[in-house]
Amino acid sequence: MKKKDTLQLKQVGDQHLLIDVLDAELPIVDVYNLNGTAAWLWQNLEHATSASELAALMCQVYDIDPAVAAKDIESQLQEWTQLGIITKK
């Protein structure tokens, strides 16, 4: 998966914000609020080549059933693809 180049993940307190920054004139276009698990997924997108690889990584970090992890990750990736913030390589 490839992240949209203009997105930056920022943590403000216990909030994880994915901010789309285009340029200095229009500094913020969109802001996406992510929970901790989604923020982890975002940070690890480029460390895996597939949703199943991400699920395996997630199972090493979180106490989650592999089938549930795979389903949840696939759902999140589909949502992010529809939003245009990631593309599948």
N, C-alpha and C positions, 0 to 999 in steps of 0.2 A: 504494500500500500504506500501511496505517496501523499504526504500532507500538502495542503495548499500553502504556498511559500509565505503568504502574508499573515499567517496565524501565529500567535504567541500564547503560550500557556503561562498564566500568572496565578500565584496564590496570594489571596488577601484574607488573612485570618484563617478560618477553616474552609473558605470558599476557593474553588478552583475555577478560574475564568479563562476561557479560550477567546482571545481578542483578535479580530481581523483588522489589521493596521495596513492601510494602503499607502499613505504618504504623509508628509508633514502638514499639508493643507487640510486634509480630512483624516485626522489621526485615527479615528475609530469608526468602523463601518458596522460591524456586528460584534455582539458579545454573547458567548454561549456559557452557561453555568453548568459545570460538570461536578458530579459527586467524586469521591476519592477513587473509586474503582474505575470510572470513566477517565479520570485524569491519569491513572496508572496505564490504562489502555492506550491513551494518546501518547504518552511518553515512550511506550514500547512498540508502537506501530512499525517503526523502521528496523526493529530488531528481529522481526519475523517476516516470513514470506507468505504466510497464509493464516486464515482464521484458526485453523487447527493448531498451528504452531503457537499462536498467541494464547490459545486455550491451555496448551501444555505449560507455557510459561506462567500463566495465571494460577494454575493449580499448584505450582511450586511456591507461590506467594500467599495465596488465599486458601482457606479450607472450603473448597467447592467441588462438587461432583463434576467430572470432566464433561459429561453430556450437557449439563446445565451451563457450564462455562462456554462451551462451543456454541450453544444456542443463543446465549446472551450476547456473546461477542459478534456473532453473525448479524444479529438484530441491530446492534449498535453500529457496526460497519455499514450496514445497509442505510441506516438513518443518515450517517455522516456522508455517504456517497450521494444520497438524494439532496442533501443540503449543499453539496458541491465543495465540502471542505476536505475530502480525500478523493483520490482516484485509485483504482486498482491498476497495478503495473501491468 
